[in-house]
Each structure stands twice: as structure tokens, then as C-alpha cells.
Amino acid sequence: MAVRLKEIDAVMVGMGWTGAILAREFTKAGLSVVGLERGPDRTPGENFTLPSVRDELRYAQRLELMQDNSMDTITFRNAAAEMALPIRRFGAFLPGEGVGGSGIHWGALHWRFQPADFRIRSHLTDRYGAKSIPEDMTIQDWPVSYDELEPHYDRFDKLCGVSGKAGNLKGKIVPGGNPFEGPRSDEYPNKPIKTSTPSLMFADAAKSLGYHPFPAPVAIASAAYRNSEGLTLGACEYCGFCNRIACEANAKASANTTIMPLLRPDAKFELRTRAFATKLIYDKPGKKVTGVVYTDLRTGEEFEQRAGIIVLSSYVFSNTQALLLAGIGEPYERPSGKGVVGKNYCYQFEAGAEAFFDDKEWNPFIGSAGTSACIDDFNGENFDHSGLGFFGGGYINSGPAAAPPVSGRAVPHGTPRWGSDWKRATVKWYHHFTRFNTQGSVYASRDNFMDLDPTYKDAFGRPLIRMTYNGTDNDHKMSRYLLAKVEEIIKAMNPTHYEMHPRPRNFTIVPYQSTHNTGGTMMGSDPKSSVVNRYLQAWDAHNLFIMGASVFPQQHGYNPTGTVGALAYWSAKAITEQYIKTPGPLVHA
Amino acid sequence: MVDDTIPRRGFLLSATAIATGLASTVQGDAQTATVSASASSPTPIPAVCAEPEVMLALTATEAAFVSAAVDAFIPADELSPSGTDCGIVTYIDRQLASAWGGGAKTYRSGPYQKGKPEQGYQLALTPKEFFSAGIAETNEWSRMTYGKEFDRLAPADRISALKAMEEGKAEFIGLGCKPFFEALLAVTMEGFFSDPIYGGNRDKAAWKMLGFPGLPATYASKFDEYLAKRYTAPPQSIADFS
């Protein structure tokens, strides 16, 4: 029997980016807040330090910052007719664990979605006709517009000290930035990160073809920066240890560096780590969640934390699983297509290429996610899809963030994979190769969804979440189109050799591809077609607010975290300015 | 099965010689040691090696196998010492004895079923158990095919055996030869290129070979100067900063 704890104003389930943002906004509004986090605590002073942080084996191979699959995982199948099996160890995607969540090990590419992305179904209908949208493509308009979110995007930029160059300032196109972006109310907080040699070559080649290159926007400060909370972030060290690893310079933004130093000493806030939330207590007639049951992993004791406001701020899979287990909202079903919880699961559709140049050289270990150059000419509705046979697109970028020795080497296809010839090729090409990536959108399909697994259980005996997912014909066509553009640019760079890496027909859970999972608890304008309203408030429990990319109706051609942060601020404003004064539905169905 | 009774100490002696820093001609000694491992009588212990290297996870038979395999993957040549002399056997042994080797952070509840390749690893075996099974399978197949265990094969036969496994053509009875080959190659490359703190990449041999300077404190002041000019520096490892 769970020990019942004193009721507080708000409880966060998960202390990554969104849990920290909401906790901070709540304590500023005078609320008492408890942050539950299943993983360990992590602080920059203790955990992001030289030399141990620069350990590719520990972090990038053994995945120190990632969720512990011995506690729980996800089952996976390509199609509903197959038997789903557990992902026994994460591969394709890597959800984080611990204070800071995935926001510690991320690459920190920091984007906004396009104004047209927020009304994608209406936009496609207006531009190409309603019949042009395939029947199985279950895309939806967002219930919030770019203009409404813009101040919150701006706020998140200033929390993170984002580096970049504006391309559209208040509607005016500015040279050097992304001319396709939505109007920004302000320039980026920091100047762009310096661009690497292969990325400069990419930018020149793209320009020669009439495209519009610009430096990658990243939540990595290019100079020391005092953020919107008054905390100081360091400057990028170009150390090459970004992905899967914490930032020693405190330049790459995380909740740990940008918010937690203020929450920790805050008397209104209490952090409970190794607190694994297992259940939302749902009062269905009252349309409320009265509390959260969690287990203290250090003692094995179970507690019930009651709270006036419940914020579900864990990862996409855990958010969806929590609702399905509690019976909040109608579960999505195939083939009927009824229900919403678990619907519109999307997985970023990335594909890439490599090119080798024997007449040029650079230092592949010097860099960060921001040393890349991008073009956005083939994203979303930035180009005409008439006659192409697909919708969507993505940005294209150059240059690996870095080339660490275990995982970042490349040799041309056909080279032996071991022995003296392999060694010679490895040495020959290490300073002479670069990579390219396409951040493809995913326009949701009725066949891709999440539900509860009938067979496999987690460490607490709860059914695992099951994902049924495969790339659609639309997304494959989109990806091939983007790769053809990449190939055109690579050819203009005049490499000695290059290789295109189209996506395999079937999605596979190894190797690593992207940690951009979205959907399952999508936001929308009515309870029939969504789980949460425009303020991320659950239609079926007015004191439950759901954060993160699980609320995306579909995934667009950009990294999700910029939009996740903006939505968190947008929701926090509605809660602190409206909900706490008069608790109840913020939108009437 | 007579071979099973012959102690496999060759590589252990070599590794110890390197570890004690007494082998000035690293590559030459290693080659001698590798050849002696396949000889029919135990190698006499050189006076400089008081103790053979102690293994945490691998049996003597497994260690001899791993030594032979990593030396085929990473042969001694003008670019680096052999895999064994780079400490990769030590690395693999320690990794298999680590939490990872014991299956940490892995979902290990049943039912266990053979899935599609898209569903990834679906065996109940931990990495340590998987490598033990793979080594036993390879030696069994090697005996059937070549009449001897893998580590007792001539160097050219070791290479053809590994190629057969890489191409999925080695007829293993239980475990698939290709998954085992891929795991063996992956862990070897990890050992070669990881920080020397884990026992491999001894003397930062792989980083020197690659021109990877190891851990920087910062490259912020070097970025512009080295945009298109090679940056070279003696590699720094975790231990050098500690």
C-alpha cells in the first residue's frame, strides 16, 4: 500500500527540459512543486567535468546517460500483423534518463517549425486540393499558430543562448540566415558557431546551385552568455564531444545548466530522484488526476503524491503509456481508426551520404553540432509539391559534428573492414571525409501507432508500450527526393568518391538513426481528434498537462526540441495566468 | 580433442611483456608469441615475465581465441602494433567482466523469441555468455573445417576463417556466424580506438595511427588556424588529464 504524502500544488513526472521549465514557472507563480525523476541527479560541477566527460566508450557506446532498459523498454513491430518484440537495448533512438533527460546528450540543433507546418492539412488542401492528401495520411492542423508560439520560441532561445543567424526578422528577409523561416521577433541570442571547412564547401556548392545556405542554429552558445534566468553559459570549445555526451563548457544548453541552478535552492521546489512514477490516479467522473504513485528505487517503498496539477513531462513513450494504463482518453485502435491515445506516432525520417576528398583535408575531431551548414529550400511547403507524388521535406545539412575514433571513422564502400588494408584506408581518409544528413518530415499514417503490449511487462509488472511503425511510401519518396538534392550538391563539391545512404525499406531498431519520436498524445482542437487541447491540457482530466513531442500531431522536417520548449512556455503561461485562478477546462469542447 | 589439453599461454606472455614495458621491439616479440601459440608445445616463460596476465572473464582457451582474432583484425604493420600488443585482449576481457558484459541496461524478460532482423538482438545471453558461445562455436566449426581450433590455425587460415564468418558462409550449428563475427569485430574496434583507460589502445597506438589528438581541453583558439591545415599533437588520454 502506497504511503500517502502531503498534497502539494504541482507534481512533475520527469525532470528533463519540460519538467524543469514548468517547475520554474510554477514556483515563480508561488506554487509548491515536487519534481519526480526516475534516474539519477546530474549536475555540471559533478558530472560534466574534464576529463571523464570526454569518454566515447562510456557515453557514446555504453550509453551512460540513457534509460535503463532493464527497468522497461518498448516493444516493436513493423506492422500490426507481426508479433512485437522488446527492444532489449536501445539502438535506433536513445531516450535519456536522469535530471536533464535527453536534453543533456542531445546534439542541440535548435529549430522552429514553419508557419505552414502548424496548419499543414489546411495548407495542403488550399494549395493542392483536399483530394491530394492520401486517405491513410492522418495529418492534422496544430491547434496553435506560429504567431502565437513565436514569443515562446523567442523565450526558449534566450533560455538556451541559441547561436545562429536570423533570416527573417519581423517579416524582413535578412542576408546570411534562413530566408524560409517564419518571422522572428528578435535576432538569435548568439552569433553562429564557426563553420567547418567541409561545411563551407557545402555552402559554396549549394549557393552555386541557387540554394540558400546558412549556419546551423544550435543551442550551443558561441560566446559566454547570460541567459533569460540570469545564469551564465560558457562558450563552445569545439571539442567534438557533443552527441550522447554532456558539455564540459556548459555551452550546450540543458535544463541542468539553464534552470536547475535556480530550482535547487528554491524553497518551493523539491527534487526527488530515483523516483519511478508507475501510475496516475485517475478520477474519471471528476475528470481529474488526483495524484501520482511512484516507487523510491533506493528503498523499494511506494508513495502516492497528491497534487492539484499533474504535469506529465517524461518521454514520448512513457507519456503515452501512462495515459493508456490509467485509462485517460480513448485508446487508438486499428483497423477501426477510432480513438486517439497512441495515434499518429512518427519517427523522424533521416537519411544521409558521405563524401571523400583526396585533395583537401581538415580536422574532423574539431567541431560541434553547430559547425554545420544547412539549406531549407526543400523543407515543408518551401517548395512546390505539384506532381511530385509526396508531401513533406526536410532541411539538408553538412558535416558531422565530429569524428570520434570509435564511431566517427569512414572508409569508402568496398574497403576491407579489418586487416592492414583497412588500416591504411582508415588513415588515408580520416582527415578527408565528411557527411550529410536530411532531416525528413513524417506525415502521420493511420498504420503507425502505439498501444499496450499484450505480452511483455516492465520491472513493475506493467505492460510495455508497443510501437507499430514503418516508413510510408510518402516518406520514402520524400527522402529519396531530398537525397537527390544532396547528391546534386555533393557533385558540385567535386569529391573523389561519394556514397548515398537511402533508408532501407523497413524501419529497423538498429543502428542509431534519430531520437526524434513524436505523437501518441497529440494536441488538437477537439477531443475526438486529440488528447490535449491547445494549452496541452488533457481533454479528459483538466488538471493533467502533457509536455514534449508526444503532443505533436505529426513530425515536420526539423529537430523537435525548439518546439517542445516553446510549447512548454506557452502551456506554462496559460496555467499560471488562467488555470490556477479558475481550475477547469481552458478550452470548452 | 587432444589439443584441448595443451595450455595456451603464448599471448599471455606477450601481453605481460608489453605491460611491464620490457619489450622494446614490440612488433617482433608479438609475432614470435603469436606463432608460438600455435606450436605443439608450451612456450618456455621468458625470465622477464614473472606472472602471466590474469584474465577476469575469459578462459585460457577463450583468451587464445580472442588474441588470434584481434591479431587478424589488427595485424602488426607499419601503422600499429598487433591487436594483442595494443591490449585489445585485456580490453575485451575487462569489458566482458564489466556490468555491460553481464547484461546491464538490457531488457532481459521473456518470452524469448526469434524475431526479424529489424527487431534487433533477441537472445537471452549476456555479452559475456554470447562471446563464450561464439568462441566455442567458432572453434567447433574450425575443427570440422580445418582440423584444429581457430587459434591453432596458420595466419592465412585464420583470415580465411574470419572471411567465411563475415560473409555468413561458416556453417555454425547454433549461434549465427555473422552476428558473432560482427560483435567480435565491433568490440575489437572499440578496444583499439577507445581511451587507453579501458586497457586497449595501449600507448595510444590507434590514436597515433589515426592522427586523433585525444581529449582536448578546448579547440576554441585553434579553430580558425586549423580550418584546412592538419592539427597534430601528441594524443592526450583521460589519464593524462587526471
Interface residues (C-beta under 8 A of the other chain):
Chain A: L50 P51 S52 R54 D55 E56 L57 Q61 R62 L63 M66 D68 N69 S70 D72 T73 F76 R77 N78 E82 M83 L85 P86 I87 R88 R89 G91 K194 S196 T197 L200 A235 C236 E237 Y238 C239 G240 A249 K360 E361 W362 N363 F365 I366 P405 V406 R409 R417 W418 G419 S420 K423 R424 T426 V427 Y430 H431 T455 Y456 K457 N506 F507 T508 I509 V510
Chain B: A72 F73 I74 P75 D77 L79 S80 W100 G103 A104 K105 T106 Y107 R108 S109 P111 Q113 G115 K116 P117 E118 Q119 G120 Y121 Q122 I159 L162 E166 L185 T188 M189 E190 F193 S194 D195 I197 Y198 A206 W207 M209 L210 G211 F212 P213 L215 P216 A217 T218 Y219 A220 K222 F223 D224 Y226 L227 A228 R230 Y231 I238 D240 F241 S242
